[in-house]
Amino acid sequence: MKTAVVTGASSGIGAATARRLAAEGFKVFCAARRSDRIEQLAEEIGGVAVTCDILDDADVARLAETVGGHVDVLVNNAGGALGLEPVVNAELELWDRMFQTNVIGTARVTKALFPALKEARGIIVFVTSTAADAGYEGGAGYCGAKAAERSMVESMRLELFDTDVRITEICPGMVATEEFSLTRFGGDQERAEKVYDGVPDPLTADDIADTIHFMVTRPHHVNLDRITIRPRAQAAQHKVYRG
């Protein structure tokens, strides 16, 4: 049985990806900070829950020990956005947290699991964002963090060109999940809902999970370097139809 590790598996894209991979026969290690959620998810899908804060060296070391020496798929999904203030009003503590989770934490997990991925001739999927493409008003901190994560992807692909580990990236646009915008706006439900106000059929977490499954099940000689995925209503990062 092939194995997959999904970080940030307690909700949204991470939980949907864990469910999809498990449905396709993978043994899924569900990693996240919220133990109750991943334990429930792991029980549902026949996976393994691993409580893990990707900012904590000991937690990540325990994750690597738990999954063992053979990992076919790593989905680096943990991360997220915080705040939407212009640079001159930036809450730099939030910027630091975004960089720590999206970049440093992701690098920590990748480094810890790489020997097991190399042993398995595995594949890494980095869940970045269309925010990595360019800046937008209020997005400097998040765009910068995701651009840095993309730089890690691009560097790794060059550094590992002579190994059997595939390095891939999926860049979602507008995905309506239960927590992403709510977390970004500090629990402000009304403000979170306005992000998708009038947008017909934004993407769902299942749409992203479906595409991640497609990416990791291509023949080994096929590397999907980067997939940008948006709802039809989002023609570009700055141009969205609202009915």
N, C-alpha and C positions, 0 to 999 in steps of 0.2 A: 504494500500500500504506500502510495506517495504521501509525503508530509508537507504541510504548509504552516507557516507562522504568519499571523495577521496581528499587527499592532493597532492599538486604538480600536479594539474589537467590541467595545462595550456598547456602541451605538452607531447609527448612520452607515456610512460606506463600509466601515470595518466590520460591523455585525452582518451586513448584507453579503459582504465578500466571504466571510466565514461560513455563512449558511450555503452560499452557492458552491463553494469549493467542497464542502462536506457532502452536498447533494450529488456531486460528481465523483465521489469516491475518495477524496483526500482525507487523511487524518489531520485535523486542524487544531493547532495550538492557538488558543484565543488569549491574547495578551492585552492587558489594560490595567488601570489603577483600581477601578471599581470592581471589587471581588464579587459582590453579589450578582452583578449583571453578567459577568463572564462565566460565572459558575452556572447560572441559569441557561445561558447560551450553549455552553459546552454540554450540559445535560441534554439539551434539545437536539443537538446535532451529532452527539457521540464524539465530541472533541475533548480537549484537555484545557482547563482554565489555568492560566499562569498570571497571578497578580504581579504586575510589573509597571513601575514608573520608569520610563525610558531616560529620565534625568538622573537615575540612581545607579551607580556602578554595580552595587551588590545585587540589585534587582535584575539587571541585565545579565550579569554573570549567572544568576540562578536560572534565568530563562534559557540561556545557552546550555546549561547543564541539564535542564529538564528535557529539552528537545533532542539532545544527544548529538551524535556525530554525523548525522545524515539529514539534510533539509533540502527538499526539492524546490520549494517556493518560499520566498520571503516577500510579504506585502508590507512595505513601509508606509502605513497609513496614519499613524499617530501624528498629531500636529494641530493646526487650527489657527483661526484669526481672533484677535482681540482689539476692539476699538476701531473707530473710523474718524479719527481726528486729523486735522492738517498738521504738517510737520511743526509749525510754530507753536502748536498747542499740544504736542505729542506727550503722552504719558510714557516716558522712556522705560519704566518698569515693565509695561506691557510689551514694548518692543523687545526687551531682553527676554521675556518669557517666550515670545514667539520664536525668537532665534534659537533659544535653548531647546525648544520642543521640535520645531520643524527641521533644524539643521544639526545641532550638537547631539540631541537625543537620537535622531535618525542615524547619524554617523556611528554613535555608540552601539546601537543594535546591529548595524551592518557589519561593523568590525568584529563584534563578538560572534556572530553567526557565520561569518565568511568561511572559516575552515569547513564547517558542515555543508555549506552550499557548494564549495569546491569539490568536496568528496562526492556529492550527489550530481555534479554537473548541472547545478540548479539555475534558477532565474530569480532576479530581484525586480520587483515592481515598486517604483517610487510614485506615490500619489502626490503630485505637486498641484498645480492649479494654473488656469489661464492668467492668474495674477502674476505669474512669473514672466509673462510676455512683455509687460510694460506697466508703468505706474498709472494710477488713477487717483482722483481727489480723495484724500483721507486714507489711502491705501499704502502709503510709503513703507510702514513697518511690515505689513503682511507681504506686500509685493517684494520687498527686499529679502525677507526670509525665504520665500518660495523661489526667488531667483538664485539665492545662495544654494538652496537644495538642488536646483537644476544644475548649477555649476558642479556640484558633487557628482551628479549623475554623469555629466559629460566627461568629467575628469576620470571617473572610474572606468568608463567604457574604453577610454584610451589606455589607461594603466593596465587593464585586464584583457587587452586584445588577444593575448596569446594563451588565455585560459579558457575553460569550458563554461564559465559562468556568464550568463546573459544579463545585461543591464538595460532595463526598460523604464519608461516613464509614461504615466497617464495624467493628462491635464484637464480636469473637469472645469466646465464653466458653471452656469447656474444650476445647482443641485439643491432641491428643497428637502432637507432632512430635519429631523425633529430638534436638533440641538445646535447646528453650526452657527446660524445667525443669532440664536438665543444666547449662546455663549459669547459671541462677538460683542453683543450689546448688553452684557452684564445681567441677563435675565429679563430684559425689557421685551415682553411678548409683542406689544403693539409695534415697536420699532422693527423687531425681527420679521414680523409678518409683512411689513411694507416693502421689504426687499423683493418679494415675489408678487406684489400687488399688481393684478392685471396681466401678469405674464401667463399666457396659455401653455399649459403642460411643461413646466420646468422639468429638468431631469430628476430622476429618483435615485436613491442609493442602489436599487436593484439594477438600474441601467449601467451604473459604473461597475458593479459586481459582475454583471454579464460580460462586459468588455474586458475586465481583468481576467476572467476565466478564459476568454478567447486568447488573450495574450500569452498566458502561461501554458496553454495547450497546443501552441504551434510546434511544428517539428523543430528539433534542436538546432538545426542550421539556420532557422529563421529568427531574426531579432527585430522586433517592432520597437525601434528606438524611442519614438514618442508618438502618442496618440492624443490629439486634442478632441475633446468631446463636449458639445454644447447642445442645448435644446434648439429646435428649429427657430424659435422666436429670438434667439440671441445671435445676431449676425456677426457681432464682434464684442469685445469686452465693453465698449462704450455705447453700443447701439442695440437696444432691446425693444422689441415690440410689446406694448402694453395695451390690451384691448379695452 
